[in-house]
Amino acid sequence: MHPAAEDSPLGKSSEYIATYTPSLLFPIPRAAKWAELGISAETLPYQGVDFWNCFELSWLLPSGKPVVAMGEFAIPADSPNIIESKSFKLYLNSLNQTAFAEVAELVAVLERDLSAAAGKPVAVRVRSLTEVAAEGVAASPGVCIDELDVAISNYATPQPELLRCDADQRIEESVHSNLLKSNCPVTGQPDWGSVVVQYRGAALDHASLLAYLVSFRQHADFHEQCVERIFLDLLELLKPEYLTVYARYVRRGGLDINPYRSTAAILPDNRRLVRQ
C-alpha cells in the first residue's frame, strides 16, 4: 500500500458533507511510486494526463434550483500528487448544496482547488448531459487481442518477463484489451479497465502482451501506477520510436479515471467506452 493512502478516507466510513468543503481533497505524492518504478520527477520518460470524468456533478443556482452536469478534470501526469479518489468524490459531493451564479464561477473554484491538491494546473470542463450524449460512445482503436489463446496461472504481480517481441521486424500498430483488472491497494476492491497500446518499433507479440496484462489481475495499485508500469515495461522491451499507453477504467462512485502516458505530445480522445 502507498504509505500516504493509509491516512486517506478510502476504505473508511465517511460523513456526507453537502456544502462546499475543499479541505476534503486528499493529495497523495507520486514520488514514492515513481521511485518504486525507478523514475523520478526529473527523469520521467513520458508525458501525458489523467482524465477524471464525473457523472454525478451537481450544484444549486442562486434560486435554489439544482443543476446536474458532467465534469471533466485533466490532471497533468507530471503533477507532484494524485488525488485520492474517495476524497475527490467527497469533495464533489460537497458542492451539492452550494450555489453558483454561473458555470464559470464553478469551474474557477474547481480549477483552483484541484490544482492546489495536484500541485500543477488542472484543466476543468463542465458540460451538459445533452452535449456529452451527442458525442456518443467510442471504440478502442486497433486490433483487440482478447480472443488469443494464452495460459497463465500467476496473477499476484505483473510479469514483464512474459512479454516478447521480434526485434528484427519494425512495425507501427495499435492494439487493445478489455481484460485489464487490478485491485485497489487500500480496499482490495477490483478495478476494471480497457488498455490501449500504440507504438512504432519492434513487433510486439500479441499473445505475450495479453498474458502480461492478465498478470495484473490480483496486483494492488492505483490506476495511474498500473499504466505507468505497463508503459515502462513496453518501453524497455520495444525500444520504440514512439509509444503511447492508456487505460479507460470503469467508474466507481460516479468517477472514472483514465491515465494516458506517451513519449510524444498527444491529444487524447476522452469519449467514454461502452463499459464507462
N, C-alpha and C positions, 0 to 999 in steps of 0.2 A: 504494500500500500504506500502511496505517496505520503510522507510524514505530515505534510500540511493538511491533507484531506481528513485526518483524524479529528481535527478541530472544526471541520465544516458541519453544516446542518444535515449533510447527506446521511441517510440511514437512521436519523433521529426524529422523534416526534416534534412537530413544529406548529406554532400558533399561526393561524391565518390572520395576517395583518392587511387590512383593506385600504389603508391610507398611506400615502407616499412615504417610503422609508428607505432611502438609498443605502443606509448602513447595513442592510440585509445582504448586499453583494459580498461574496467571499472569494477573493483572488487566491489562486494557487500558483506559486512560481514555477515556471517551466524549467528552470536551471537544473534541478535535481534529475529530472527525466532526460534532459539533454545530456547531462554528464554520464548517465547510465548507457546512453547510446553512443558515447564517445564524441559528442559535439558540444559546442558552446555557442553563446550569443555572437561571438566573434568569428566562428567558423561554420556557420550554418551553410550547408551545401544546397540549399533550396530557398525559394521564395514562395509566397502563397497567402492563403487566407482561410480562416474558419468561418463558414457561413452558419449562423444560427437562424432558424425560422420559427417564429412564434405564431401558433394557430389560436391562441386564446388571449389576444391583446384587447383590453377594454378599459375605458375611462369614461368620465362624465363631461357633458357640456355644461356651461355656466347655468343653464336652465335646470340641470339635474337629470336630463335625459342621457341614458348610456349610449355609447358607441362601441361597436366591435370592428376589428380590423386585423390585418396580418402584419406582423413585424419582421423585418429582415435586418440582421446585425452582422456586419463584416468585421471580424477581429483579425488584425494582421498576424501572420504566422510567426513573426519575429517579436511579437509583443512579450514583455517580461513575464506576464501572467496569463493563464487561462482563468475563466470564471467558473467556479463550481456550479454545476447545472441546477441543483436544487435551490441554491441561493439565488440564482438567476430567476428561477420560477417564482420564488417568494417575493423577490423584488418587483417583478412584473405584476404579480397579484396585488401588490401594494398600491398600484395605480387605479385599481378598480373603482374606488370611491373618491378619486381625486379629479377635480375639474380643471380642464384646459380650454382656453378660449379658442385656440386654433391648433391644427395638427402640427404646424411649425413649432409651436411652443412645446408640445410633447416631444417632438424629435430633438429639439435642443436639449431638453432635460435628459433624454435617453443617451444622447451622444456624450454629454458632459459626465454623467455618472459611469457609463460603461467604459469610457476612455480612461477615467481615473482608476477604475478597477483593473483594466487590462494593462495600463502603463504605456499605451500608444493610442493614437486616434482611432476610434471605432466609427465606421460609417453606418447610418441608420436609414432605413426606408420604411415608411408606414403606408400601406396600400389597402384599398377597399377590397372586399371579397369579390366584387364584380371584376375588378382589374386582374386579380390573381386567377380567377376562374377562366378568364379569356386566354390565359397563357396555356392552359391545358396541362397534360401530363407528359413528361419527357421520357425517352428511352435511353438507356445507356448505350454509348457508341461502340462500334466494333463487334468483334466475334464474342459470343457467350461461350465460355468453356465449361459450363456446369454439367454437360452431358458426357464428358470424358470419363473413362473408367479409371479410377485410381483406388489404391488400397492404402489405408492409413489407420493406425491404432493409437498413436500418441497425440493427445490433444492438450497436454499440460502447458506446453510452452512453444512458441513459434520455432520452426525448424528450417532455417535458411539453407541447411545442407541438402535439403530436398530439391532445391532449385537447380535447373540445368539449362544450358544454352549451347548454341552452335557458334563458336567464336569466328568460324570461317565464313559464316553467312550473315550479311548485314541487311536488315530489313527495317521498314517503318510500319507500325501497325498499332491498332487499338484493340484491347481485349477487356472483357469484364466478367465478373462473377457475382451472383447473388447469394453465395453461400458463406459470406463472412459473418462470423459470430465471435464475440469476445464477451467478457464479463466485467461488470463494474468492479473496480478494485476495492470499493468500500462496502457495498451492499451485496455483492455477488450476483446481482440480477443480470440476465442476459441482455446484450446489446446486439441488435441485428443490423446488417448493412449490406450494401452493394458496393463493390470496389471496381474501379476502372484503372487500367494501366495503359498509358500511351507513350511510345518511345520510338527512337531511331537508334539502332545499334545491333549488337549480336542477337541472333534469332533466339527468342525465349521459347523453351519447351513448354507448351500449354499445360500438359498433364502435370508437370512438376510444379508449375505455378498454382494450379488448383489444389494439389496436395499441400503445398506450403500454406495457402490461405486457410485451408481447413484446419491446419495445425494450430491456428489461433483460437479454436473453439472453446477451450477452457482457460485461455490466457486472461489474466486480470490486468486491465489497463484502461486508461481513458481513451476516448475516440482519437484524439489528436496524436497521442503517442503510438497507437496502433498504426496509423497511416504513416507516421514518420519512420517507424521501424520497417514497414514494407518498402517505403521509398529507399531507405539506406541500404537494405539488403539487395534490392534490384540494382541500385547504383553501383554497388560493389561487384555484382555478378556481370552486368551487361557492359560496363564502361561505355555508356551511351553518349551519343552526340546530344540527345535530348531525352528527357524523362519527365512525365507527369503522372502522379498517383493521387487519386482522390477517392473518398468514400462518402456515400449518401446513406446516413443512418436513419433507421426508423425512429419516429418521435416517441418520447416518453414525457409525460406531464405537459403535453402541449408544445414541446420544443423538439426540433431535430437539429443535429449537429453534423456539419458537412466539411471536413478538413480537406484542403487542396494543397498539394506540395509539388513544386516544379523546378526544374533547372532554368526555366526561362519565364519571362513575364507572360501571364496568361489572362484571358478574360473569361472567367468561369461562367458556365451556364448554371444558374441556381434554380431552374424549374424543378419541381418535385418529381420523383419517380412514383410508380404506381403504388408501392408499399408505403409511401410517405403521405 
